[in-house]
Structure formats: C-alpha cells, structure tokens
Amino acid sequence: MSSTSKEKALEDLVADFSNYASLRNPPLERQIDDNLDDLSLRMDEFSHSLEMCRGDASNCLFKQLPKMAEKYQIMQTEVG
C-alpha cells in the first residue's frame, strides 16, 4: 500500500470517526443519563444497606454475644 493510499485511508477513518463521535441523540442521552442516575441511586441504597448490616453484625459480636455468654454462665450455675 502506498503512502498516499495510507494517508487517504487514515483521513477517511478519522473523518468517519469524527462524524460518529459528534453524532448526538438527545433521547438516547437522556435515557442513558436516567439509567445512570437510577444505577447510582441503587448503588447508594446498597451501600447503606451494607453499612447497616455491618453495624448490626458488630453490635451482635461485641455487645449481644458477651451478654448471652454471661447469661449462659449464670444459667449453668443455677441449673447445674
């Protein structure tokens, strides 16, 4: 392939790509934006749910479990 045909092919490719990149479709852009907003909202909700679960697990592990073990020891001495 000669250098002029390579240059021509490259120019054609750049022209096609620039036309493709500059093509705007407002309804599609709006739909994509709406979907991204919805996805972002769902990710935030999921993140908050994970934080709540982590807090609940921490509460059980460090507060409730020791209380249960203490009550178990008391019951062992009273029953047995």
C-alpha positions as CSV (number, residue, x, y, z in Angstrom):
1,M,0.0,0.0,0.0
2,S,1.5,3.3,-1.0
3,S,1.9,6.2,1.5
4,T,-0.8,8.3,-0.3
5,S,-3.3,5.5,-0.1
6,K,-2.4,5.0,3.6
7,E,-2.9,8.7,4.2
8,K,-6.2,8.7,2.3
9,A,-7.4,5.7,4.3
10,L,-6.3,7.4,7.5
11,E,-8.1,10.6,6.6
12,D,-11.3,8.6,5.7
13,L,-11.1,6.8,9.0
14,V,-10.6,10.0,11.0
15,A,-13.5,11.7,9.2
16,D,-15.8,8.7,9.8
17,F,-14.8,8.5,13.4
18,S,-15.3,12.3,14.0
19,N,-18.8,12.0,12.4
20,Y,-19.6,9.1,14.6
21,A,-18.3,10.8,17.8
22,S,-20.1,14.1,17.1
23,L,-23.4,12.3,16.4
24,R,-25.9,13.4,19.1
25,N,-29.1,11.7,20.1
26,P,-30.8,13.6,22.9
27,P,-33.5,11.0,23.7
28,L,-30.8,8.3,23.9
29,E,-28.6,10.6,26.0
30,R,-31.5,11.3,28.3
31,Q,-32.2,7.6,28.7
32,I,-28.6,6.8,29.4
33,D,-28.4,9.7,32.0
34,D,-31.7,8.4,33.6
35,N,-30.3,4.9,33.8
36,L,-27.0,6.1,35.2
37,D,-28.9,8.1,37.9
38,D,-31.0,5.1,38.7
39,L,-28.0,2.9,39.0
40,S,-26.2,5.5,41.2
41,L,-29.2,5.6,43.5
42,R,-29.4,1.9,43.8
43,M,-25.7,1.6,44.5
44,D,-26.1,4.2,47.3
45,E,-29.0,2.2,48.7
46,F,-27.0,-1.0,48.6
47,S,-24.0,0.7,50.2
48,H,-26.2,2.0,53.1
49,S,-27.7,-1.5,53.5
50,L,-24.2,-3.0,53.8
51,E,-23.3,-0.3,56.4
52,M,-26.4,-1.2,58.4
53,C,-25.6,-4.9,58.2
54,R,-22.0,-4.3,59.2
55,G,-23.3,-2.2,62.2
56,D,-25.8,-4.9,63.2
57,A,-23.1,-7.6,63.0
58,S,-20.7,-5.5,65.0
59,N,-23.4,-5.0,67.6
60,C,-24.1,-8.7,67.9
61,L,-20.5,-9.6,68.0
62,F,-19.3,-7.1,70.6
63,K,-22.4,-6.4,72.7
64,Q,-25.0,-9.1,72.4
65,L,-22.8,-12.2,72.3
66,P,-20.9,-11.3,75.5
67,K,-24.2,-10.7,77.3
68,M,-25.5,-14.1,76.1
69,A,-22.3,-15.8,77.2
70,E,-22.7,-14.2,80.7
71,K,-26.3,-15.3,81.0
72,Y,-25.3,-18.8,79.9
73,Q,-22.8,-18.9,82.7
74,I,-25.4,-17.7,85.2
75,M,-27.8,-20.3,84.0
76,Q,-25.2,-23.0,84.2
77,T,-24.5,-22.2,87.9
78,E,-28.2,-22.0,88.7
79,V,-29.3,-25.2,86.9
80,G,-26.3,-27.4,87.2
